[in-house]
Amino acid sequence: MLKDKWGYEINTSSSSCISSINSYYHQVLSYGRKRDVIMEAIEDDPNCVLANILAALFSSSHSLLHIANSNLGNATPYEKAVFQTINCLMSPDRDDDLAVDLHAKLLIDFPKDLVSLKRAQVLCFYMGRPDLSLQLVQQVLPTNIHHDFVYGMLAFPLLELGRMGDAEKAAKMGFQINKEDPWSQHALCHVLQYECRFKEAVEFMDECSKSWGPLSSFMNTHNWWHVALCYLEGNAPFEKVCEIYEKRIWKELDRIDATPVEVYLNAVGLLLRVYVRGKIHYFEEHLKMLAGYLSDRAFWYLEWHLDLLILWALACTGKPSEAQDLLNGLKSKITTMNPKKGKIMQKGVRLAEAAYEYGRGDFTRALEFLGPDFDAESCKMVGASGEQLDVFNEVWYVMLLDAGHVEKAIEVIEKQLKKRDGTPFLWQLLERGYSTLGRQEAETVGAKAKALEMAYF
């Protein structure tokens, strides 16, 4: 009987197995690209329940799940608790609420297990429930007050709930303990970006980027995606955005251990932002090439958020039939979900319909699917952060203006400016709305937009 890094007993006599499990823990919490180290743990001890169940989740292997189950009689209470949570997650008819409850129970008994906390938070993210995510981290925080990774995990649900001041404090605490914790870095960038402190965010992330080499394809390119957005929102010279896309995001694919789908998510997410701002001519060839890769059905149905972006990319690059196939597949997936999940995901379907119609240029249809009270913030169940979803709010504003719903556009843009009044693009859209209606305020608003355009870079 040996103990892992949390101090919890594992039924194995192999110190190498424990070492591989501990290495896996670090890779998960640090968003490393060597999470496959868990496969070494089952080589060192093929009968270790914890090694097998963690490897089963990593590799989506039901055979490893069965091996873990067959050895469950010899497992420690901790191993049995981890088995329960992962077995529930891997169930074909998974009950998300039950999975969260099982993780909450595990964390009561074993509060030092930050990897199970991370797993639970990821589940909450895909449920669109930052409130549950926050409850879970607050539950274990008293036991982990000196642990670096816990503060980034605290900061993220706080910022998703709009508690930016608290999120900034938490992220800074994690960064103070470990300046190379990518989740604390990422959370702090989120806050700075939301508060329109674009130059500060870029300078901070540029300094942090020295530690990003070992990060997974997702975390590496996602951090650069944030930097690119800060340049874009802060009206920096457009060459800055192009440079990030080509040399930081797309360049990741040159790495032999890259995960393409994680790169594509951040690449197409950035290009949609560019498209909404009317600057896609800088990226026309990039978008066509990316859409060509995304027409490969192997990349469909992996992430609902990615599917939304693929729908737009295919529809706007002359691949409407492929986009229609993807859309039909998403509708079909809803019918296989349990009724509760299926009902929740109806918003995701409507957003998918809108993304498809927007890509095709049918703004009237797209607006019908979004409805008069659309708010992308309510669509987190597609597995995206508020910042990732905000582009769909921007799509909505532009379509309202283009379709002639100018008064409605002005109303929702003014509402958004109360939250983020340092964004030049929103002031530009508001100026356009006022000018269309011949309102005198257009000149003042235009001056505000121009002042902000000069303010950041």
N, C-alpha and C positions, 0 to 999 in steps of 0.2 A: 504494500500500500504506500503510494507516494502522494505528494501534494503539488498542485499547480501554483502558478504565480499569485493567485488570489488567496492561497492557503487552504484550498478545499481538497479533500481526499479523492484520489482517483485510483481505481483498482487496476494497477499495473505495477510491474516490477522493473519496467524499462525506463531508465532515466532519459534515454534518447527520445522515447515517445513523449515524455513530459516536456522535454526541451522543444520538440517540434510543435506541440500544442501551445506552449508559451510564445513561440515565435509567431504562430498563427494569430494569437491574440494581438500581438503588437502590430502585425500587418493589417488586421481589420481596423484597429483604432487609429492607426496612422495613415490609413488609406494607401497602403503600400501595394506594389504590384507583384508581391511574392506570396500571396495567400495560398498558393498551391503547396506551400510547405506542410500543410495539414495532411497531404497525401503521404508524406514521409512518416507521419505518426502511425499510420496503420501498417506500414511496412515494418516498423520497429515492434509493434504489438498488434497483430491482426485481430485480437479478441477484445481490445480495449473499447468499451462502450462509448466513452467520450470521443475518442479519436474517430471512431466509425461514424458517429452521428454528426460530428462537425464536418467530416469529409463528405458525408452524404449530402449535407446542405450545400457545401461548396460546389460539388460536382453534379448535383441534382440526380444522384444515384440511389434508386430504390433498393438495389441489391445491398448497398452498404447500410441502408436503413434496416433491412431485414437482418443483417449480421448483428447490428447493434441490438435489435430486438431479441435475437436469439441468445444473447449474452446478458440480458437485462437482469437476470436472477443474481448475477455476481456483482452488479453495479453498486456504487455508493449512492446515498441519498442525493448528493449533488448531481451525479451522472444521470440518475433517473429523472430528476427535475429538468435537466437540459434536454434529455431524450423526449420528454413529454411536449416541451415547447416546439422542438423542431419537427417532431412527428406530426403535430397539429399543423405547422406551417406547410409541410409537404403533402398534406392530405389533398386529394383532387377536388373535394368539395369543402375546402377550408372555410371555417367560420372565423372571420377576422376578430370578432369580439371575444370569442373564446381564446384565441391565440394571445390576445393582449392580456386577458385575465390570467392565463397560465404564466406569462412572463412576469406579471405583477406579483403573483404568488411566489415564483422562483426568487424574485428580487427581495421579497420580505425575508426569506430564509437565507439567501446568499447575496447580500447587498454589495459585495465587492466585485461581483461578476459584471464588469463594464461591457464585455462583449455581448452578453445577453441583453443588457440595456440597449446597446447599439442596435442589436437585432430587433428589439421591440420598437425602438424609435423609427427604424426604417419601415416597419410595418405600419406604424401610425402615420408616417409620411404618405404612404400609398393609400391610406384610408382618408387622408385629408383631415387628420385630427391632431393638430399641434397641441391642443389642450391635454389630451391623453399623454402625449409625449412629454409634456412638461411635468405632469403628475408623476410619471415614472422616474424621471431624473431627480425630482425633488425628494422622492421617497428614499433614494439611496445617497443623496448628497451628504448627510451628516456623517456617513461612514467613509466618505471619500474626499473629505475637504482638502486634502493635500495632494490629490491626484490630478495631474495636468489635464488628461483627456476629458474629465467629467465637465469641465467648465465650457468647452466648446459645445458639448452635448446639452448643456443648460442654455447656452446662448441661442442656439438655433430655434427651438420652439418659442422662446421669448420674442425673437424678432418676427417669427411667423404670426405671432399673436399681436403684433404692433407695439410691443413693449420695448422700444428701441433703446431707451436709456438703460434699462435693466440688462438688455442683451449686450450693450457695449461694455458695461461693467463686467459681466461674466466672461465675455470674450477676452477682455484685457487681462483678467485674472488668469485664464488659461494660457495666454500668450506670455505673461510674466513668468509662469512656472516653466513653460517649455516654448521657446520662440519658434520651434519647428513643428508645432502641432498644426497641421493644415486646416483642421476643422475650426479651431479658434481664429486662425488667420482669415478663413473664409467668412466666418460669422461677423468678424469686425469689418471686413470689406462690405458685406451686405448692409450693415448699419450706415457706414460712411456713404455708400452709394445711395441708399434710400433718402438720406438727409442732404443729398446733393453736394456732398463734400468730395467732388470728383477728383480734384487734383491731389488731395490728401490721400484718397483711396489708392490712386495710381502709384504714388510715391511709396506708400506702405507696402503694397503688393509687389512692387518692383524689387524692394529690398528683401521681401520674403521669398521671392522666386528662386533665390540661390539654393533653397532647400527643397525644391520641387522635383529634382531629378528622380528620386526613388518612388514618386507617387504613381498611382494607377493612371491609366489613360484618361479616365473620367475626371479625377480630381485635378490632374495637371491641366487638362484643356479647359475644365470648368473654371478654374481660377483665372486662366487667361481670358476666358469668355467674360468674366466680370470686369477685367481690366479694359477689354475692348468696349464694353458697354459704357464704362466711365468716360472713355474717350469720345464715344458716340454721343452720349447724353450731354457731355460737357462741351460739345461743339469743337473738339480738337481738330487739327488738320486731318483730312480723311486718310491720308497716307499712314497715320498711326494705326487706324483700324485695319487697314489692308495688311500692314506689317504683322500685327498680332495674328490675323487669320492665317496668313501664309507661313510665317516663321515659327509660330507658337502652337497653333491649333492643328492645322493641316500637316505640319512637319512631324507631328507625333506619329503619323502613320509610317514614317521611315524606321521607327524602332521595331526591332524584330519581335519584341514582346508586347507590342501595342494591341489594344482591343478596339478594332475599327468602329463597332457600333457606339462605343462611348465617345469616340471622336466625332462621329457623324451627328450625335445629339447636340453637341455644343456648336458644331459648324453650322448646321441648318438653323439652329436657334438664333445665331448671330445674323445669318443672312436674312431671316425674316425681319429682324429689327431694321436692317439696312433697307430692305424692300419697302417697308412702311414709310420710311423717311424719304422715299423717292430717289435713292442713290444706288439702286441695284446695278446700274450701268457699270459701276466699278467692278462688279463681281459676276457679270453675266456668264462668262465662261466657267467660272467656279461653280455657279449654281447649276448650270447644265450638266457639268461633270458629276457634281454631288447627286443630282437627281438620277443620273444614270446608275450610280451605285445603289441608291435607295429604291430603285425599281426591282432590285433583287429581293424576292419575297422572304429570304432567310432573315432579313432585318425587320420584317413586319411582325406585329403582335408580341414584341418583346417588352415594350414600354408604351403605355397609352399616350403619354406625352410625346414620345418620338413619333408615334403613328399620326398624331395631329399635325406635326411639322412635315412629315413625309407627304401627307395628303395635300398640303399647300404646295410643297415643292414639285410634286408630280403634276398637279393641276395647272400650275402657272408655267410649266416648261413643256407643254404640249404632250402630256401623257395622261389625258383625262380618263381613258378606259382603265389604265392601271390604277389610277386614283380611285375610280369607282369600285374596282375589285377590292381594294383595301377597305373602303368605306363599308361595302356590303359585308366583309368579313368581321368588321367591328360590330355591326348590328347583329350579326349572327352570334358573336361571342356573348352578347348580352343575354340571349335566350338560354345559354348554358349555365349562367350564374344562378346562385340561390336568389329567391325573390327579393330579399332585402338588399343584397349587393346590386342586383340588376336595376332596382328602382333608383339607387344612389347614382349609378353610372349613366342614367338617362341624360344627365347634364353633360356628361362626356360625349355622348352620341350627338347631342345638339351642337356642341362645340366642334365636333368632327365634321358634321354637315356644313357648318359655317366656314370652317377652314377650307373645305373642298370648294364651296361656292365662291369664296373670296379668291382662291387661286384661279378659278375659271373667269373671274371678273364679273360675276353676277351678284352685285352688292345687294340688290333688293331681296333676293332669296336668302343670302347670308344674314341679313338683318332680321328677316323673319325667324330664322332659327335661333338667333341670339335673344330676340325679344326686346321689349322697351326698357326693361330694368336690368339689363345684363351687367354683371360685375365679375370679372375673371377671378377675383379673390374667392368666389364661392365654388370654384371648380378645382380645388386642390386634390380631389379624389382621382384626378388623372395622373397623379404622381409628379407634381411640379411645385416649386416654391412660389411664393407671391411674386418674386422678382422674375422668375421664368414665365409666369402667367401674364405679367403686366403687358407684354407685347400684344396680347389679344384685346386688352382694353384699348391700346393704341390703334389696332386694326379697327375696332368698333368706332372710335372717334373719327377716323379718316373716312370710313364708309358712310357714316352719318352725314358728314360734310359733302362727300361726293354724290350721295343720293338725294341731296337737297333738304335733309332734316336738320337744318342749320340751328334752329332754336334749341332743339334737343341736344345737339352737339355742344353748343355753348354751355348749356346747363350742366352736362356731365364733365366737361373740361374744367369749368370753374370749380366744381366740386373736388376734382382731383388736384387742382392747384392749391387748394386749402391744405392738402397733405404734403405736396411736393412743389413748392412755388419756385424752386431754383432750376427747373428744367426748361431750357430754351425751346425745345420742340413743342411743349404744351402751350407756351405763350405764342409761338408761331401759328399753331392751329387756332388758338383763340382769336388772334389778329385776323386770320382768314375768315373766321365766322363773323366777326364784327364787320369786316369790310363787305362781306356778301350782303349783310343787312343794312349797310350804309350807316352804321352807328359811329358816332364821333369818337368813342373810346378806342377805335381801331388804331389811331395814331399813337395814343399813350401806350397801348399794349404792344404795338410794334416796337416802340422805343425800349420797353422793358425787355423784349425778346433780344433785341440787338445788344443791349447792355450785358445781358447774361451770356450771349455768344462770345463776348470779349473777356468774360470774367475769369475763366478757368484755365485755359491753356494758351 
